[in-house]
Amino acid sequence: MYKLKVITSTVRPGRKGPAVAKWITEAANGHGFEAEMIDLGELNLPLMNEPVHPALKQYEHDYTKQWSAKIEEADAFIFVTAEYDYSYPAPLKNAIEYLVHEWAYKPSGIVSYSIGPFAGVRAVMSLKTDLLSLKNVTLAEMVNIPQLNQFVDEDNNFMADERLDKNAKIMFDQLVRWTKGMKAIREDKF
């Protein structure tokens, strides 16, 4: 079983991201992954305040050391991101930029959403570019959720339809393949 970290992007009150992340985390378990959801709203990382550049891994703060260890142990990621102002939310950018080496040579799936018809695809483009600079490989296969509110009930439970479940399975199948390959690269088995 590979260790998968599902990371939510939103922190504001009333957010729907954790409901989406809960769905994809539960769906990932049993697809070759031991999935854990990481809610950035609960993690509550302050705006980057480490005095030494993260490339040197000389972390001063305990929360950074804990964040580093959590990401380091992962074999793969799924980022659950909203689209804010044509990009992904600042808390996710902050959480990513706290670290450098911990993201490298690991694959990532993306679940994007928006309350409008574009399903967060502009957020995906920004996120993919930033992850690539950290040597993180994002999959072409992803789950894009348009008009999110139609999938969330009054108790804030996410209810996927058949199309979303199918897209998630396709993403999981590819994520397992890439995880296996990237693990070999991390271990220099070539």
URMOQUI-V265598 format. One record per residue. N is the residue number from 1. RES is the residue in one small letter. PSI is psi in whole degrees, 0 to 359 (NA if undefined). Layout:
BEGIN
n = [N N]
res = [RES RES]
psi = [PSI PSI]
END
This chain:
BEGIN
n = [1 2 3 4 5 6 7 8 9 10 11 12 13 14 15 16 17 18 19 20 21 22 23 24 25 26 27 28 29 30 31 32 33 34 35 36 37 38 39 40 41 42 43 44 45 46 47 48 49 50 51 52 53 54 55 56 57 58 59 60 61 62 63 64 65 66 67 68 69 70 71 72 73 74 75 76 77 78 79 80 81 82 83 84 85 86 87 88 89 90 91 92 93 94 95 96 97 98 99 100 101 102 103 104 105 106 107 108 109 110 111 112 113 114 115 116 117 118 119 120 121 122 123 124 125 126 127 128 129 130 131 132 133 134 135 136 137 138 139 140 141 142 143 144 145 146 147 148 149 150 151 152 153 154 155 156 157 158 159 160 161 162 163 164 165 166 167 168 169 170 171 172 173 174 175 176 177 178 179 180 181 182 183 184 185 186 187 188 189 190]
res = [m y k l k v i t s t v r p g r k g p a v a k w i t e a a n g h g f e a e m i d l g e l n l p l m n e p v h p a l k q y e h d y t k q w s a k i e e a d a f i f v t a e y d y s y p a p l k n a i e y l v h e w a y k p s g i v s y s i g p f a g v r a v m s l k t d l l s l k n v t l a e m v n i p q l n q f v d e d n n f m a d e r l d k n a k i m f d q l v r w t k g m k a i r e d k f]
psi = [132 148 119 130 123 116 123 157 342 150 352 154 142 6 153 348 315 327 318 317 322 316 310 329 312 321 327 326 131 356 32 7 147 100 140 132 133 115 111 336 327 325 317 51 132 165 136 119 23 133 336 140 138 342 338 349 37 69 136 320 142 321 328 318 319 319 316 312 320 318 323 321 347 147 335 166 154 124 125 110 138 171 119 121 48 19 186 160 147 323 326 317 316 313 320 315 351 335 163 290 331 337 343 144 39 143 155 135 159 133 115 154 160 163 349 192 350 352 23 16 333 327 320 316 317 316 317 318 315 320 323 321 343 15 31 132 119 141 154 327 129 176 122 125 106 155 60 321 336 345 0 126 181 343 12 33 136 131 99 149 180 321 316 318 319 315 323 316 318 316 315 316 316 324 322 314 313 325 316 314 318 330 319 321 314 326 3 54 31 NA]
END
